[in-house]
Amino acid sequence: MYEAREQPEILKELQDNSTTDASKFEGTFEYDMLASNSIEFAKQEVEREQMYKAAFAETSWGEYLTLRAAEHGIYRREATKAIGELTVTGNGTVPEGSLFATQSGVLFHATEDTQITEQGVIAIEAETAGISGNVKAGAITVVSMSIPGITAVTNDAATHDGFDEESDAELLERLLFKVRQPATSGNANNYIEWATSIEGVGKATVKKLWNGNGTVKVLITDSNGGPASEDLLEKVAAYIETQHPIGATVTVTAPTVLPVKVELTPTSGGGNIGGIKNVLKRYFASDDYDGQKVSYAKIGKTILANSNETQVYDYEDLLLNGGMDNIPVTDEQIPQVSEVVLHG
């Protein structure tokens, strides 16, 4: 791998290659001339090193990785806006584009004109793409603009399908899968590529001949680590329907949730329930999780390895669903932390 040379090294090489008899000490004409050039050469060395890294997928980043992936037909998935429904109270018309918000200022807009008589439901979309638009039920209560006749709003269900732009790590994983795993003639790898090309899809698992000859089941999670929503399932199913070989009967569905209750007694550090949930959520969505079991050992290791977030530096009496054994997981399940209990 190419490594940039430092400015002092370049200066010394220039001085060694100089054939003049003039003094080369600092402050002399020749020193100043060579030193100024060595600074510029050092900058170019850094640029060359960066160019070398950008040229190879595993050391590339940002727009350069995007371009490398595009050469193989893999395109970075864009961020998507969360969607949902609002229950509106009052009498009047809610115009398309009307703004609503949470108390913390997350904005949503109506996606079409809707006439409301006493109470009705309208479709909404987040103003900003990304996971920030996924808010809990009951969070949207602010009417951000005056709408005659409308007195109150709320979302009875959480908004969903707001996803951040695909990260470099996720894009690299898909690129390497495409390059290293043969995907031809409608094999399992083809279905994985088709499913994971859709914005918002996290992982895809393929079950061949699951219900007889010609049947294929594709199970997908979203990029936030949860089961895919109905809207996301429909998008994936519609796309795969345009791609798969004639004669295949394809079912696209989401895995069921396997709830995992985590209990432990921190002996060093106070413990942070939200932090523990977050690090375990990331673990279940990562390649470190093998998809076959919830490992008792790895759960403990993950909590300790992320102690800056979990605030657990040591613990006793770790329990998973009340026991100290690994929890088996079928290929149609994904584990999720349902509860974290910290004993004193």
Secondary structure as UniProt FT lines:
FT   HELIX           7..17
FT   TURN            26..27
FT   HELIX           29..55
FT   HELIX           57..59
FT   HELIX           62..70
FT   TURN            71..73
FT   STRAND          83..94
FT   TURN            96..97
FT   STRAND          99..102
FT   TURN            103..104
FT   STRAND          107..110
FT   STRAND          114..126
FT   HELIX           131..133
FT   TURN            137..138
FT   STRAND          140..143
FT   TURN            148..149
FT   STRAND          150..154
FT   HELIX           168..180
FT   TURN            185..186
FT   HELIX           188..196
FT   TURN            199..200
FT   STRAND          201..208
FT   TURN            209..211
FT   TURN            213..214
FT   STRAND          215..222
FT   TURN            223..224
FT   HELIX           230..241
FT   TURN            242..243
FT   TURN            246..247
FT   STRAND          249..253
FT   STRAND          256..268
FT   HELIX           273..285
FT   TURN            287..288
FT   STRAND          293..294
FT   HELIX           296..305
FT   HELIX           307..310
FT   STRAND          314..320
FT   TURN            321..322
FT   STRAND          327..328
FT   TURN            331..332
FT   STRAND          333..342
//
